[in-house]
């Protein structure tokens, strides 16, 4: 028996058959289990993994029938278990308590009051089962127990609360009649506020330290990377020879030696090339020429080959344009360091961690160039224009730029006066199911999908260099799988950098990388959904592409990605950018097209609701259910899950919702199935919350 107990408690024994065999052995003859072993099993019920704990609860009935369990033992186990968040385990314990109470009604005063602990559970099903069992034994409770239930009823949903107060009395609490004005939802967390980037790194020692972190990091921090590029040019401008001397030990520790030329240099990262270019600019010339244009081009090709693969349809992936902009900026800085071009600072260094730049800061940086009679890099200026905010300081900054009078300042003034870059609306584009291009790999087939198309808007980037104009080219995310999505280490490194290219235009970034977000819901692979919070904290319009990326993230196959999508949902809801009704229509279309698993979706939406987005989730699901109920193509089990979550959120928010087409007809059907019961709950919640 000790061995069987150990099998049940062993965390590594994942085989359900082994655990089932052990539990059968314990149930077979309860008399063979010692008191110490039984205590161990009771502790396991309260603390063990949910699947094994549920099976152990079922095993406890045989011990109760054999008289091996005392009322105190049952009560202590129930007290610890009813607080657990797992719905299945708490329901199993409530059922076990019901069995014990049927056999021995004399233990009512000890066991029934424990059910009040389950009134605060997040699952309405648990609340309802606990209340039903408490109502069944209410006539045997004393006054103190009834008062305890009346107080605990505050945690129930409104319909159950009124029922509990009708049985146990309200005991001076709020009226049992619950009006539509009452709300008990958790408040939304505040919208994420942009955080200011740390001041520039001005010392050589600080720049070397930051560069060391960047060179050795497996996943880059885009903000730290921007500060490192800025620190390189600042320190080189102030004391080029001294800074080069400080860089020497770091570069040698990274495997670089002065004899490295050609291919050896090309295999390094861009920050390493920049540091070596700076070293070349103060040292004697090397036979191989150091960081030549050929080395820079070879480095571009290596990065491209590592991250980009052209699709079978003869076009590059959507993220290629972001890589081109990044390469253009990095290469420009490398050449300026190599060629001794006066560069006191970088214009495009973000003011805030989401990548945006203050217009006042940008004018001050242009003034620094003007004082030195220097000209900033073209790519640096154009990246800064795409990052600059058009806030309350924009008009004042435009006037200051006009007063400065340099060509770059006048370009900034005109950009601010025109309101910056205005984007066309992305178009929601259904794609039919497609057969695989490669017959050897049938897994490459594509189901029916929802994607977005971006119209061309190159005229709005007139005067920009080609890498930046390519950002405005037309694009349809139809079949753009490439090596970067299948790699375990490529796209996580690059996605945060792509977001920094257009931090004020998240819709374009989402439209061009939508396949990366959809992968998690449509395939078993990893997806870009882990970056959804960063997408939500970026600026700009939330259109079709951002909403679809969010929906795909909510239905991702990996739990961590769904958590990230729930966080993004909360951030967009708090900022008022969510677009709940349109998001609900997207959910309906993807559920109908079988692109989403409803279990994952409802889990993610429940997490968002618990975080404070009850009303937003209720509106999303009300809109989704209008489409799903009218088409009638959704499986009953999936429909029941959606209706249940919608009803729970509607009951908590108590705010008006959009009408749900087909709900009244479904709720009016006879029967007591879960679909019909949930439809009635949602109907009642919508009716009570409707404005008078």
C-alpha positions as CSV (number, residue, x, y, z in Angstrom):
1,X,0.0,0.0,0.0
2,X,2.9,2.4,0.6
3,X,4.0,1.7,-2.9
4,X,0.5,2.5,-4.3
5,X,0.3,5.7,-2.3
6,X,3.7,6.7,-3.7
7,X,2.6,6.0,-7.3
8,X,-0.4,8.3,-6.8
9,X,1.6,11.1,-5.2
10,X,4.6,10.8,-7.6
11,X,4.5,14.0,-9.8
12,X,6.4,12.3,-12.6
13,X,4.0,9.4,-13.0
14,X,2.1,10.8,-15.9
15,X,0.6,7.5,-16.9
16,X,-3.1,7.6,-16.1
17,X,-3.4,3.8,-16.3
18,X,-0.8,3.3,-13.5
19,X,-2.6,5.8,-11.2
20,X,-6.0,4.2,-12.0
21,X,-4.6,0.8,-11.0
22,X,-3.2,2.2,-7.8
23,X,-6.6,3.8,-6.9
24,X,-8.4,0.6,-7.6
25,X,-6.0,-1.2,-5.3
26,X,-6.8,1.2,-2.5
27,X,-10.6,1.0,-3.1
28,X,-10.5,-2.8,-3.3
29,X,-10.0,-3.3,0.4
30,X,-10.1,0.0,2.5
31,X,-9.2,-2.0,5.6
32,X,-5.7,-2.7,4.3
33,X,-4.9,1.0,4.3
34,X,-3.3,2.3,7.6
35,X,-4.4,5.5,9.3
36,X,-1.2,7.1,8.3
37,X,-1.6,6.2,4.7
38,X,-5.2,7.5,4.7
39,X,-4.0,10.8,6.1
40,X,-1.4,11.0,3.3
41,X,-4.2,10.4,0.7
42,X,-6.4,13.1,2.2
43,X,-3.5,15.6,2.1
44,X,-2.9,14.6,-1.5
45,X,-6.6,15.5,-2.4
46,X,-6.1,19.0,-1.1
47,X,-2.7,19.6,-2.7
48,X,-2.1,17.2,-5.6
49,X,-2.5,17.7,-9.4
50,X,-6.1,18.2,-10.4
51,X,-6.6,15.0,-12.5
52,X,-5.1,12.7,-9.8
53,X,-6.9,14.6,-7.0
54,X,-10.3,14.1,-8.7
55,X,-9.7,10.4,-9.0
56,X,-8.6,10.3,-5.3
57,X,-11.8,12.0,-4.3
58,X,-13.8,9.2,-6.0
59,X,-11.6,6.8,-4.0
60,X,-12.6,8.5,-0.7
61,X,-16.2,7.2,-1.0
62,X,-15.1,3.6,-0.4
63,X,-13.3,4.7,2.8
64,X,-16.3,6.7,4.0
65,X,-18.6,3.7,3.3
66,X,-16.2,1.5,5.3
67,X,-16.3,3.9,8.3
68,X,-12.6,4.7,7.9
69,X,-13.2,8.5,7.7
70,X,-14.3,10.7,10.6
71,X,-16.4,13.8,10.1
72,X,-13.4,16.0,11.1
73,X,-11.2,14.3,8.5
74,X,-13.8,14.9,5.8
75,X,-14.3,18.5,6.9
76,X,-10.6,19.3,7.0
77,X,-10.1,17.8,3.5
78,X,-13.1,19.7,2.1
79,X,-12.1,23.0,3.7
80,X,-8.8,22.9,1.9
81,X,-10.1,21.6,-1.4
82,X,-13.1,24.0,-1.8
83,X,-10.7,26.9,-2.1
84,X,-8.9,25.4,-5.1
85,X,-9.5,27.1,-8.4
86,X,-10.0,23.9,-10.5
87,X,-13.7,23.5,-11.3
88,X,-13.7,19.8,-11.8
89,X,-12.0,19.1,-8.4
90,X,-14.3,21.4,-6.4
91,X,-17.3,19.8,-8.1
92,X,-16.0,16.4,-7.2
93,X,-15.6,17.4,-3.6
94,X,-19.2,18.9,-3.5
95,X,-20.5,15.6,-4.8
96,X,-18.5,13.7,-2.2
97,X,-19.9,15.9,0.6
98,X,-23.4,15.2,-0.7
99,X,-22.8,11.4,-0.5
100,X,-21.5,11.7,3.0
101,X,-24.5,13.8,4.1
102,X,-27.0,11.4,2.6
103,X,-25.4,8.5,4.6
104,X,-25.0,10.5,7.8
105,X,-27.4,13.5,8.1
106,X,-26.1,14.0,11.6
107,X,-22.9,15.7,10.3
108,X,-24.9,18.5,8.7
109,X,-23.8,21.2,11.1
110,X,-20.1,20.4,10.5
111,X,-20.0,19.9,6.8
112,X,-22.7,22.0,5.2
113,X,-21.3,25.4,6.4
114,X,-18.1,24.6,4.5
115,X,-20.0,25.0,1.2
116,X,-20.1,28.8,1.8
117,X,-16.4,28.7,0.8
118,X,-17.4,27.6,-2.7
119,X,-19.7,30.6,-3.2
120,X,-16.6,32.7,-4.2
121,X,-15.5,30.3,-6.9
122,X,-15.1,31.8,-10.4
123,X,-17.2,29.1,-12.0
124,X,-21.0,29.7,-11.8
125,X,-21.5,25.9,-12.1
126,X,-19.6,25.4,-8.9
127,X,-21.6,28.2,-7.2
128,X,-24.8,26.6,-8.3
129,X,-23.9,23.1,-7.1
130,X,-22.7,24.4,-3.7
131,X,-25.9,26.5,-3.2
132,X,-28.1,23.5,-4.3
133,X,-26.5,21.3,-1.7
134,X,-26.7,24.0,1.0
135,X,-30.4,24.6,0.2
136,X,-31.1,20.9,0.6
137,X,-29.9,20.9,4.2
138,X,-30.9,24.5,5.1
139,X,-33.6,23.4,7.6
140,X,-31.0,21.7,9.8
141,X,-28.7,24.7,10.1
142,X,-28.6,26.9,13.2
143,X,-28.8,30.7,13.1
144,X,-25.1,31.3,13.0
145,X,-24.7,29.0,9.9
146,X,-27.5,30.7,8.1
147,X,-26.0,34.1,8.8
148,X,-22.7,32.8,7.4
149,X,-24.4,31.7,4.2
150,X,-26.2,35.1,3.9
151,X,-22.9,36.9,4.1
152,X,-21.2,34.6,1.7
153,X,-24.0,35.0,-0.8
154,X,-22.5,38.5,-1.7
155,X,-20.0,36.5,-3.8
156,X,-22.7,34.7,-5.9
157,X,-23.9,35.9,-9.3
158,X,-27.1,38.0,-8.9
159,X,-29.6,35.3,-9.8
160,X,-28.0,32.8,-7.3
161,X,-27.6,35.5,-4.7
162,X,-31.3,36.3,-4.7
163,X,-32.0,32.6,-4.4
164,X,-29.6,32.3,-1.5
165,X,-31.1,35.2,0.4
166,X,-34.6,33.9,-0.1
167,X,-33.5,30.7,1.7
168,X,-31.1,32.0,4.3
169,X,-32.4,35.6,4.7
170,X,-30.5,38.7,3.7
171,X,-29.5,39.4,7.4
172,X,-29.4,43.1,6.8
173,X,-27.5,42.9,3.5
174,X,-28.5,44.5,0.3
175,X,-32.0,43.8,-1.0
176,X,-32.3,40.5,-2.7
177,X,-33.8,42.2,-5.7
178,X,-30.9,42.8,-8.0
179,X,-31.4,45.8,-10.2
180,X,-29.7,46.5,-13.5
181,X,-27.8,49.4,-12.0
182,X,-25.9,47.0,-9.7
183,X,-22.4,46.1,-10.9
184,X,-19.8,43.9,-9.2
185,X,-17.3,43.4,-12.0
186,X,-13.6,43.8,-11.3
187,X,-12.4,47.1,-12.7
188,X,-10.2,47.2,-15.7
189,X,-6.5,47.9,-15.1
190,X,-5.4,51.2,-16.4
191,X,-4.2,51.4,-20.0
192,X,-0.4,50.8,-20.2
193,X,1.3,54.2,-20.2
194,X,4.5,54.7,-22.3
195,X,7.7,54.6,-20.2
196,X,10.5,57.1,-20.9
197,X,13.7,55.6,-22.1
198,X,16.7,56.0,-19.8
199,X,18.9,59.0,-20.5
200,X,21.6,58.5,-23.2
201,X,24.8,56.6,-22.4
202,X,27.5,59.3,-22.4
203,X,30.5,57.4,-20.9
204,X,32.8,55.0,-22.8
205,X,32.6,52.5,-19.9
206,X,28.8,52.6,-19.9
207,X,28.7,52.2,-23.7
208,X,31.1,49.2,-23.5
209,X,29.0,47.6,-20.8
210,X,25.7,48.1,-22.8
211,X,27.3,46.8,-26.0
212,X,28.5,43.7,-24.1
213,X,25.0,42.9,-23.1
214,X,23.7,43.3,-26.6
215,X,26.4,41.2,-28.2
216,X,25.8,38.3,-25.7
217,X,22.0,38.4,-25.6
218,X,20.1,35.6,-27.2
219,X,17.0,37.7,-27.6
220,X,17.6,41.3,-28.3
221,X,16.0,44.1,-26.4
222,X,15.0,46.7,-29.1
223,X,15.2,49.6,-26.7
224,X,18.6,48.6,-25.3
225,X,19.8,48.1,-28.9
226,X,18.7,51.6,-29.9
227,X,20.5,53.1,-26.9
228,X,23.7,51.1,-27.8
229,X,23.7,52.5,-31.4
230,X,23.2,56.0,-30.0
231,X,26.0,55.4,-27.4
232,X,28.4,54.2,-30.1
233,X,28.1,57.4,-32.1
234,X,28.0,59.7,-29.1
235,X,31.2,58.3,-27.6
236,X,33.0,58.1,-30.9
237,X,32.1,61.8,-31.5
238,X,33.4,62.8,-28.1
239,X,36.7,60.8,-28.0
240,X,37.1,58.4,-30.9
241,X,40.6,57.1,-29.9
242,X,39.8,56.7,-26.2
243,X,36.5,54.9,-27.0
244,X,38.3,52.6,-29.5
245,X,40.8,51.6,-26.8
246,X,38.0,50.8,-24.4
247,X,36.3,48.6,-27.0
248,X,39.4,46.5,-27.6
249,X,39.1,44.0,-24.7
250,X,35.4,43.5,-25.3
251,X,35.9,42.7,-29.0
252,X,38.7,40.3,-28.2
253,X,36.5,38.5,-25.7
254,X,33.9,38.1,-28.4
255,X,36.4,36.3,-30.6
256,X,37.5,39.2,-32.8
257,X,41.1,39.7,-33.6
258,X,42.6,42.5,-35.7
259,X,43.5,40.1,-38.5
260,X,39.8,39.3,-39.1
261,X,38.8,40.3,-42.7
262,X,36.2,39.5,-45.3
263,X,34.1,36.5,-44.4
264,X,35.2,36.5,-40.7
265,X,33.8,40.0,-40.2
266,X,30.7,39.4,-42.4
267,X,29.6,36.6,-40.0
268,X,29.4,39.0,-37.1
269,X,26.3,40.9,-36.0
270,X,25.6,44.5,-36.9
271,X,26.7,46.0,-33.6
272,X,30.0,44.1,-33.8
273,X,30.6,45.4,-37.3
274,X,29.9,49.0,-36.0
275,X,32.5,48.5,-33.2
276,X,35.1,47.1,-35.6
277,X,34.5,49.9,-38.0
278,X,35.2,52.3,-35.3
279,X,38.4,50.4,-34.4
280,X,39.4,50.5,-38.1
281,X,38.9,54.3,-38.2
282,X,41.7,54.9,-35.6
283,X,44.1,52.1,-36.3
284,X,46.4,51.4,-39.2
285,X,44.9,50.1,-42.4
286,X,44.6,46.3,-42.7
287,X,45.4,44.3,-45.8
288,X,41.9,43.0,-46.1
289,X,40.4,46.5,-45.9
290,X,38.4,46.0,-42.6
291,X,34.7,46.8,-42.8
292,X,34.4,47.5,-46.5
293,X,31.1,47.9,-48.4
294,X,31.6,44.3,-49.6
295,X,31.8,43.0,-46.0
296,X,28.6,45.0,-45.1
297,X,26.8,43.6,-48.2
298,X,27.9,40.1,-47.3
299,X,26.7,40.5,-43.8
300,X,23.3,41.6,-45.1
301,X,23.1,38.5,-47.3
302,X,23.9,36.2,-44.4
303,X,21.2,37.8,-42.2
304,X,18.8,37.6,-45.1
305,X,19.6,33.9,-45.8
306,X,19.2,33.1,-42.1
307,X,15.8,34.8,-41.6
308,X,14.1,35.0,-45.0
309,X,13.0,32.4,-47.5
310,X,11.1,33.3,-50.6
311,X,7.7,31.7,-50.9
312,X,6.6,29.4,-53.8
313,X,4.5,32.2,-55.1
314,X,7.5,34.3,-56.0
315,X,7.3,37.1,-53.5
316,X,9.1,37.8,-50.2
317,X,7.5,37.4,-46.8
318,X,5.8,40.5,-45.4
319,X,8.5,41.1,-42.8
320,X,11.2,41.6,-45.5
321,X,10.4,45.4,-45.7
322,X,11.1,45.8,-42.0
323,X,14.4,44.0,-42.3
324,X,15.4,46.3,-45.2
325,X,14.8,49.3,-43.1
326,X,16.8,47.9,-40.2
327,X,19.7,47.1,-42.4
328,X,19.6,50.5,-44.1
329,X,19.8,52.2,-40.7
330,X,22.5,50.0,-39.2
331,X,24.6,50.1,-42.4
332,X,24.4,53.9,-42.5
333,X,25.7,54.2,-38.9
334,X,28.5,51.7,-39.6
335,X,29.7,53.7,-42.7
336,X,29.5,57.0,-40.8
337,X,31.7,55.6,-38.0
338,X,34.1,54.1,-40.5
339,X,34.4,57.2,-42.6
340,X,34.7,59.8,-39.7
341,X,31.4,61.5,-40.7
342,X,30.4,63.9,-37.9
343,X,27.5,62.2,-36.0
344,X,26.9,63.6,-32.5
345,X,23.9,61.5,-31.9
346,X,21.1,59.5,-33.6
347,X,17.8,61.2,-34.4
348,X,15.7,58.1,-34.3
349,X,16.5,57.0,-30.7
350,X,13.1,56.5,-29.1
351,X,11.8,58.8,-26.3
352,X,9.5,56.1,-25.0
353,X,9.9,52.3,-24.7
354,X,7.2,51.7,-27.3
355,X,9.4,53.3,-29.9
356,X,7.7,56.7,-30.3
357,X,9.7,60.0,-30.3
358,X,8.7,63.3,-28.8
359,X,8.6,66.1,-31.5
360,X,10.4,68.4,-29.0
361,X,13.2,65.9,-28.6
362,X,13.6,65.6,-32.3
363,X,13.9,69.3,-32.8
364,X,16.6,69.5,-30.1
365,X,18.5,66.7,-31.8
366,X,18.4,68.5,-35.2
367,X,19.6,71.7,-33.4
368,X,22.6,69.8,-32.2
369,X,23.5,68.9,-35.8
370,X,22.9,72.5,-36.8
371,X,25.4,73.8,-34.2
372,X,28.1,71.5,-35.6
373,X,27.1,72.3,-39.2
374,X,26.7,68.6,-39.7
375,X,24.1,66.7,-41.8
376,X,22.3,63.7,-40.2
377,X,22.0,60.4,-42.0
378,X,19.0,60.1,-44.4
379,X,17.9,56.7,-43.0
380,X,18.2,58.0,-39.5
381,X,16.0,61.0,-40.3
382,X,13.4,59.0,-42.1
383,X,13.1,56.5,-39.3
384,X,12.7,59.4,-36.9
385,X,9.9,60.9,-38.9
386,X,8.0,57.6,-38.8
387,X,8.5,57.4,-35.1
388,X,7.7,61.1,-34.1
389,X,4.4,61.6,-32.2
390,X,1.8,64.1,-33.3
391,X,0.7,65.2,-29.9
392,X,-0.1,68.5,-28.2
393,X,3.6,69.6,-28.7
394,X,3.5,69.0,-32.4
395,X,2.5,72.5,-33.5
396,X,5.1,74.1,-31.2
397,X,7.8,71.7,-32.4
398,X,6.9,72.5,-36.0
399,X,7.3,76.2,-35.4
400,X,10.7,75.6,-33.7
401,X,11.8,73.4,-36.6
402,X,10.8,76.2,-39.1
403,X,12.8,78.7,-37.0
404,X,15.8,76.4,-37.1
405,X,15.7,76.5,-40.9
406,X,17.9,73.6,-41.9
407,X,16.6,71.3,-44.7
408,X,16.0,68.5,-42.3
409,X,14.2,70.7,-39.8
410,X,12.0,72.1,-42.6
411,X,11.2,68.6,-43.6
412,X,10.2,67.7,-40.0
413,X,8.0,70.9,-39.8
414,X,6.2,70.0,-43.0
415,X,5.7,66.4,-41.8
416,X,4.2,67.6,-38.5
417,X,2.0,70.1,-40.2
418,X,0.6,67.4,-42.5
419,X,-0.1,65.1,-39.6
420,X,2.6,62.6,-40.5
421,X,1.8,59.3,-42.2
422,X,-1.9,58.5,-42.9
423,X,-2.7,54.9,-43.6
424,X,-5.2,53.3,-45.9
425,X,-7.7,50.9,-44.3
426,X,-6.6,47.3,-44.4
427,X,-9.1,45.0,-46.1
428,X,-10.4,41.8,-44.5
429,X,-9.8,39.0,-47.1
430,X,-11.0,35.4,-46.8
431,X,-8.8,32.9,-48.5
432,X,-10.1,29.6,-49.8
433,X,-8.5,26.3,-48.7
434,X,-5.4,25.4,-50.7
435,X,-3.6,22.2,-51.5
436,X,0.1,22.0,-50.6
437,X,2.6,23.2,-53.2
438,X,4.9,20.3,-52.3
439,X,3.2,17.0,-52.7
440,X,5.9,15.4,-50.5
441,X,4.7,17.4,-47.5
442,X,0.9,17.3,-47.2
443,X,1.1,19.2,-43.9
444,X,1.8,22.3,-46.0
445,X,-1.9,22.5,-47.1
446,X,-3.8,25.5,-46.0
447,X,-7.4,25.6,-44.6
448,X,-9.8,28.4,-45.2
449,X,-8.3,31.4,-43.6
450,X,-9.0,35.1,-42.8
451,X,-6.2,37.4,-43.8
452,X,-5.8,41.1,-44.6
453,X,-4.7,43.0,-47.7
454,X,-2.9,46.3,-47.5
455,X,-3.4,48.8,-50.4
456,X,-0.4,50.7,-51.7
457,X,0.3,54.1,-50.2
458,X,3.7,54.9,-51.6
459,X,2.5,58.4,-52.5
460,X,2.3,59.2,-48.8
461,X,6.1,58.5,-48.4
462,X,7.1,60.6,-51.3
463,X,10.8,61.7,-50.9
464,X,11.7,58.8,-48.7
465,X,14.4,56.4,-49.7
466,X,13.5,53.0,-51.3
467,X,13.7,50.8,-48.1
468,X,11.2,53.1,-46.5
469,X,9.0,53.5,-49.5
470,X,8.7,49.7,-49.7
471,X,6.9,49.8,-46.3
472,X,4.0,51.4,-48.3
473,X,3.8,48.7,-51.0
474,X,0.7,46.6,-51.5
475,X,0.6,43.3,-49.6
476,X,-1.7,40.3,-49.1
477,X,-0.8,37.8,-46.4
478,X,-1.9,34.8,-48.4
479,X,0.8,32.2,-48.5
480,X,3.8,33.9,-46.9
481,X,5.3,31.1,-44.8
482,X,9.0,31.3,-44.7
483,X,11.9,29.8,-42.7
484,X,11.6,32.4,-40.0
485,X,8.3,31.1,-38.8
486,X,9.5,27.5,-38.6
487,X,12.6,28.3,-36.7
488,X,12.7,28.0,-32.9
489,X,15.1,31.0,-32.6
490,X,14.6,33.4,-35.6
491,X,11.4,35.3,-35.4
492,X,11.4,35.8,-31.6
493,X,14.6,37.8,-32.1
494,X,13.2,39.9,-34.9
495,X,9.5,40.6,-34.1
496,X,10.2,43.3,-31.4
497,X,12.6,45.0,-33.9
498,X,9.9,45.1,-36.6
499,X,7.5,46.7,-34.2
500,X,10.0,49.5,-33.6
501,X,10.2,50.3,-37.4
502,X,6.6,51.6,-37.3
503,X,5.7,52.0,-33.6
504,X,2.9,54.5,-34.4
505,X,1.4,52.3,-37.2
506,X,0.8,48.9,-35.6
507,X,-1.9,48.0,-38.1
508,X,0.7,47.8,-41.0
509,X,3.0,45.7,-38.8
510,X,0.2,43.3,-37.9
511,X,-1.0,43.1,-41.6
512,X,2.4,42.2,-42.9
513,X,3.1,39.6,-40.2
514,X,-0.4,38.2,-39.7
515,X,0.6,34.7,-40.7
516,X,3.0,34.7,-37.8
517,X,0.1,35.3,-35.4
518,X,-2.3,32.9,-37.1
519,X,0.2,30.0,-36.9
520,X,-0.5,29.4,-33.3
521,X,-4.2,28.7,-33.9
522,X,-4.0,27.1,-37.3
523,X,-1.0,24.8,-36.7
524,X,0.7,23.1,-33.7
525,X,3.7,25.5,-34.1
526,X,4.8,28.4,-32.1
527,X,3.4,31.8,-33.1
528,X,4.1,35.5,-32.7
529,X,1.2,35.8,-30.2
530,X,3.7,36.2,-27.3
531,X,4.4,39.7,-28.8
532,X,0.7,40.8,-28.8
533,X,1.1,42.9,-25.6
534,X,3.9,44.9,-27.3
535,X,1.6,45.3,-30.3
536,X,-1.2,46.5,-28.0
537,X,1.1,49.0,-26.4
538,X,2.3,50.4,-29.7
539,X,0.4,53.4,-31.2
540,X,-1.9,53.9,-34.1
541,X,-5.2,52.7,-35.5
542,X,-6.5,49.3,-34.4
543,X,-7.9,47.9,-37.6
544,X,-8.7,44.5,-39.1
545,X,-5.2,43.2,-38.9
546,X,-4.6,43.9,-35.2
547,X,-8.0,42.5,-34.3
548,X,-7.4,39.3,-36.3
549,X,-4.0,38.9,-34.8
550,X,-5.6,39.2,-31.4
551,X,-8.3,36.6,-32.1
552,X,-5.8,34.2,-33.5
553,X,-3.7,34.7,-30.3
554,X,-6.7,34.0,-28.1
555,X,-7.1,30.7,-29.8
556,X,-3.4,29.8,-29.9
557,X,-2.4,26.2,-29.1
558,X,0.2,27.2,-26.4
559,X,-1.0,28.4,-23.0
560,X,1.7,31.0,-22.7
561,X,0.6,32.6,-26.0
562,X,-3.0,32.7,-24.9
563,X,-2.0,34.4,-21.6
564,X,-0.2,37.0,-23.7
565,X,-3.2,37.5,-25.9
566,X,-5.4,38.0,-22.8
567,X,-3.0,40.7,-21.6
568,X,-3.2,42.4,-25.0
569,X,-7.0,42.2,-24.8
570,X,-7.0,43.9,-21.4
571,X,-4.6,46.6,-22.7
572,X,-6.8,47.4,-25.8
573,X,-10.0,47.3,-23.8
574,X,-8.5,49.8,-21.2
575,X,-7.4,52.2,-23.9
576,X,-10.7,52.0,-25.7
577,X,-9.2,50.7,-29.0
578,X,-10.6,47.1,-28.9
579,X,-13.6,47.4,-31.2
580,X,-15.5,44.8,-29.4
581,X,-18.4,44.3,-31.8
582,X,-16.2,43.9,-34.9
583,X,-13.9,41.6,-32.9
584,X,-16.9,39.5,-32.1
585,X,-17.8,39.2,-35.8
586,X,-14.2,38.1,-36.5
587,X,-14.5,35.4,-33.8
588,X,-17.8,34.2,-35.3
589,X,-16.2,33.9,-38.8
590,X,-13.1,32.0,-37.5
591,X,-15.2,29.7,-35.3
592,X,-17.5,28.9,-38.3
593,X,-14.5,28.3,-40.5
594,X,-13.0,26.0,-37.9
595,X,-9.9,28.1,-37.6
596,X,-10.3,28.4,-33.8
597,X,-10.8,25.8,-31.1
598,X,-13.6,27.1,-28.9
599,X,-12.1,25.6,-25.7
600,X,-8.9,27.7,-26.1
601,X,-10.9,30.8,-27.0
602,X,-13.2,30.6,-24.0
603,X,-10.3,30.0,-21.7
604,X,-8.5,33.1,-23.0
605,X,-11.6,35.2,-22.8
606,X,-12.3,34.0,-19.2
607,X,-8.8,35.1,-18.2
608,X,-9.4,38.5,-19.7
609,X,-12.7,38.7,-17.9
610,X,-11.1,37.8,-14.6
611,X,-8.6,40.6,-15.2
612,X,-11.5,43.2,-15.3
613,X,-12.8,43.0,-18.9
614,X,-16.2,41.4,-18.1
615,X,-18.1,44.0,-20.2
616,X,-15.7,43.9,-23.1
617,X,-15.8,40.1,-23.2
618,X,-19.6,40.1,-22.9
619,X,-19.9,42.5,-25.9
620,X,-17.4,40.4,-28.0
621,X,-19.4,37.2,-27.3
622,X,-22.8,38.9,-27.8
623,X,-21.6,40.0,-31.3
624,X,-20.1,36.6,-32.0
625,X,-23.1,34.7,-30.9
626,X,-25.4,36.8,-33.2
627,X,-23.5,35.3,-36.1
628,X,-23.1,31.8,-34.8
629,X,-26.8,31.4,-33.7
630,X,-28.1,32.6,-37.1
631,X,-25.9,30.3,-39.1
632,X,-26.6,27.3,-36.8
633,X,-23.2,25.7,-37.9
634,X,-21.7,25.6,-34.4
635,X,-21.5,22.3,-32.5
636,X,-23.6,22.3,-29.3
637,X,-20.7,21.7,-27.0
638,X,-18.8,24.7,-28.4
639,X,-22.0,26.8,-28.3
640,X,-22.6,25.9,-24.7
641,X,-19.1,27.1,-23.7
642,X,-19.5,30.4,-25.5
643,X,-23.0,31.0,-24.0
644,X,-21.7,30.1,-20.5
645,X,-18.8,32.6,-20.6
646,X,-21.1,35.3,-22.1
647,X,-23.7,34.8,-19.4
648,X,-21.1,35.0,-16.6
649,X,-19.6,38.2,-18.0
650,X,-23.0,39.8,-18.7
651,X,-24.2,39.0,-15.1
652,X,-21.1,40.6,-13.7
653,X,-21.0,43.7,-15.9
654,X,-24.7,44.5,-15.6
655,X,-24.3,46.9,-18.5
656,X,-26.3,47.1,-21.8
657,X,-25.2,44.7,-24.5
658,X,-25.9,44.6,-28.2
659,X,-28.9,42.4,-29.2
660,X,-28.0,38.8,-29.7
661,X,-29.9,37.5,-32.8
662,X,-31.4,34.1,-32.3
663,X,-31.0,34.1,-28.5
664,X,-34.7,34.4,-27.6
665,X,-35.6,31.5,-29.9
666,X,-32.9,29.3,-28.4
667,X,-33.8,30.2,-24.8
668,X,-37.5,29.4,-25.5
669,X,-36.7,25.8,-26.5
670,X,-37.9,23.2,-24.1
671,X,-35.5,21.1,-22.1
672,X,-32.7,21.5,-19.6
673,X,-29.6,20.9,-21.6
674,X,-26.5,23.1,-21.0
675,X,-27.0,25.0,-24.2
676,X,-30.6,26.0,-23.4
677,X,-29.8,26.7,-19.7
678,X,-26.9,29.0,-20.7
679,X,-29.1,30.7,-23.3
680,X,-31.7,31.5,-20.7
681,X,-29.1,32.8,-18.3
682,X,-27.7,35.1,-21.0
683,X,-31.2,36.2,-22.0
684,X,-32.1,37.1,-18.5
685,X,-28.8,39.0,-18.0
686,X,-29.2,40.9,-21.2
687,X,-32.9,41.7,-20.3
688,X,-32.0,42.9,-16.8
689,X,-29.1,45.1,-18.1
690,X,-31.1,46.7,-20.9
691,X,-31.7,50.4,-20.5
692,X,-35.2,51.4,-19.4
